[in-house]
Amino acid sequence: MKYVACYGDSLVQGFPFGPRYSWTAQVEKLTQIKMLNYGVCGDCCDDIIYRMRQYALPEYVQHVLFLGGANDILQGRRIEDISRDYKRVLEWCKEKHYSLCVVLPFISTEQALNRQLLNLRQEAEHIFGGKAFLLDLQPAIGLDAGARFKAYVDGIHPKSQTYEAMGNYAAPLIWKWLKEENAD
C-alpha cells in the first residue's frame, strides 16, 4: 500500500465537513492510496511546517503533499515570507528524502484576495517547478467566477460536492505521480 502524508490547512482537513469528506478522502476511496490527513483549520505555512518538523512520520511514508498559503494572505503575511516558508518545505522534504506534491492555492470568489492568490500561485510554480509535483485542483473547483461562486460554501471553503469533484480530479494525477516516483 502507498501512503501520502497530507499537510495543510482547512482545505486539506475538509472544513467545514471534516476529514471524511475532504478531497483527500475521495482520492483514498478511488485509489486505495492511504492519504494521511494532517490538515488543521486556520494554519498558516509556518504552523504547517512546525507540525511537519515536530512529528516523525512512519518510515513507510515516502510521499508528502503540501497545501498552504491562503491563511497567510488572510492574516496579512507578505508573499516574500510565504516564499521563505515554501522553500523550507522543499528543504525539509529534500533532507528527509520525501517526494513532494504541492497543491497550488485555490482561487476564491473575492477579487481582492484573488490578486494575491494568483501571485502566490505563480510564486509556488516558480519555487517548486521541476522540484516537486505541482497539483492544480482549480479546474475541478471552477475556472470562472460563476463556477467558483457555486463551488464554495463561503467563497473560500468548498461545498461537499466540490470536495468530491476535487478528489475525483486529483485521484488519477496523484496515482500517476506515485507511479512515476516508483519508476525512478
C-alpha positions, 0 to 999 in steps of 0.5 A, a space after each residue: 500500500 502507498 501512503 501520502 502524508 497530507 499537510 495543510 490547512 482547512 482545505 486539506 482537513 475538509 472544513 467545514 465537513 471534516 476529514 471524511 469528506 475532504 478531497 483527500 478522502 475521495 482520492 483514498 476511496 478511488 485509489 486505495 492510496 492511504 492519504 494521511 490527513 494532517 490538515 488543521 483549520 486556520 494554519 498558516 505555512 509556518 504552523 504547517 511546517 512546525 507540525 511537519 518538523 515536530 512529528 516523525 512520520 512512519 518510515 513507510 511514508 515516502 510521499 508528502 503533499 503540501 497545501 498552504 498559503 491562503 491563511 497567510 494572505 488572510 492574516 496579512 503575511 507578505 508573499 516574500 515570507 510565504 516564499 521563505 516558508 515554501 522553500 523550507 518545505 522543499 528543504 525539509 522534504 529534500 533532507 528527509 528524502 520525501 517526494 513532494 506534491 504541492 497543491 497550488 492555492 485555490 482561487 476564491 470568489 473575492 477579487 481582492 484576495 484573488 490578486 494575491 492568490 494568483 501571485 502566490 500561485 505563480 510564486 509556488 510554480 516558480 519555487 517548486 517547478 521541476 522540484 516537486 509535483 505541482 497539483 492544480 485542483 482549480 479546474 475541478 473547483 471552477 475556472 470562472 467566477 460563476 463556477 467558483 461562486 457555486 463551488 464554495 460554501 463561503 467563497 473560500 471553503 468548498 461545498 461537499 460536492 466540490 470536495 468530491 469533484 476535487 478528489 475525483 480530479 486529483 485521484 488519477 494525477 496523484 496515482 500517476 505521480 506515485 507511479 512515476 516516483 516508483 519508476 525512478 
